[in-house]
Every structure is written in C-alpha cells, then in structure tokens.
Amino acid sequence: MVTIVMTGFFSPEDIARFVAARDAAHTLLRCGPNEHLTLVDIRGMRIQSQESVELFRSVLKNPRVQSRRLAIVVAQSLARMQIKRAASDRDPAYFTEPAEAEAWLVEDLATDAATDASEALWRT
C-alpha cells in the first residue's frame, strides 16, 4: 500500500517534485504494475489554484502509475470538491478517516484471497 499525506498549497514545481517522489516510491513496490493500493490523505491540503487542480488531474489520469484502488481522505471543504474534479477520470472512494479508507482498500484483498483459495480447491 502506498500512503500519501499532502498538506498546504502546491505550486507546479511542488507537483513535479511530488510526482518524482511518487515515481521513486513506486520502484520499491513488490507487486506488478497497477496492482498496488493507494491511500491519499489531503485533510491538511489548502484550496489549490485552477492550474494545480488540472496538473493533479493529469497526474491521476496517468494509466502507467494508477493503483488498483484509490482511497482519498478529505475534510469537509472546498478542497473535497476540487479533488473530486481532479479525480473525475478515476473511481476513488472518499473518506473522512484514514482507518476507514485503509479498511476499504484492503477489503478486496480478502475477497481475492478467498476466490484464489476456492479456485485452487476446484483445480485439485
């Protein structure tokens, strides 16, 4: 699972540094491409400029680095509306508490494990 905490205001240069750090973190993943889970906590993020929202949208749209599931922890604010617009090409779930987001992210892992075990029984 990749956990990202974002706070404050992001300039285009900040977003470029974030993307570089995220890409470096992805090289450490042990799963295949697009099989990881991502939890993004933006409760401390300020309202972003229109330019930053569009840059984040393009970051989220990049199919090369998209996660299998994306959970976003948000505060009740205008930032919530901004992230929904930025993530409109994805299918994230939104939460107000990190624990709820993490539980949602891993719930399909248990389902996948049960399905794999069931399929293994049918093959034997």
N, C-alpha and C positions, 0 to 999 in steps of 0.2 A: 504494500500500500504506500502510495506517495501522499504525504501530508504537507500542505502548503498553507502558511499563515501570511496574510497580506494586510498591511496597515498603512494608513496615511494616503498621500496623493502620489500618483505615478505619472512621471513625465515620459515622453517617448524613449528617452535614454534609460530610464528606470525599467521600462518594459523590456527593452533589449537586454539589459542585464538579467532580468528575471528569466527570460527565455533561455539565455545561455546557461544559467544555473539549473533551470529545469532540465534542459537537454543533458547536462553533465550528470544530474541525478538519475536520469533515465538509463544512462550507460551502466549503472550499478544494479539495475533490476535483473532478477533471475528468471523472470517469465518471458514469454515471447512478446513480439510487438503487439501492442493494443490489448494485452491481456491483464494489465495492471489495473488497480483501483485507485481513484484519486479523491481525496478529501481536501477541499479548499475552504479555509476559514477566513472570511472577509469582514467579520464583525467590526474590526477596527479600521476598515477602509473608509476614506472620505469620499465625498461625491467627486467623480472624475470628470475631466474635460471630455467633450464630444470626441476629440481626437483620440484620447486614451481609450474610451469605450470602443471605438472602431478598431483600434490596434488589438485590444483584448479579444474582440470578436474574431479577428483573423487568427489570433493565437489559438483560440478554442476550436476554430474550424479546421485546423491542420490535421488531416487524417493520419499523417505519419506518426503523430505522438498522442492521439486520442486514447483515453483509457476505456476499459470495458464498462466501467460505471463511474459516474461523476456525481459526488455529493458536495453541495455548497452550503456552508453555514453562514447565515446572514442575519443582520439586525433588521428590525422593522424600520426601514428608512428609504430614502430615495435611492440609495446605493443598491437596494434589493431590486428596484425596477431597472436600474442600469445593468446589473448582472444578468437579469432575465433577458434583456435586449441583446447583450453581448453573447449570451449562450443560446440564442434562439435557434441555431442550427444543430444543437446537441439535444440530448434528452436527460438533463440533470434532474436530480431531486433537490429540494431546498429544505433546510432545517434551521432551527434556531439554537440547537445544542449539538456540540461535536459528538457526544456519545450516541445520540440518535442517528446522526449521519454515518458514523462508523458501523453501527449495527445494521443499517440498511445496506451499506456497501458489502458487508461480508455475508449477508443472509443468503445470497445466491451461491456462495461458495459451499455452504452446507447442502443446498439443493443439488449442486453439481456433483458433490461427493456421493450423495445418496443415489443419484442417477448412475454414476460410474459404477458403484457397487452393485446396483441392480443389473446393469448391463453385463457385468462380469459374471454374475450368477447365471444369466441366460446363456452365456457362452460356454459354461462348464458342463 
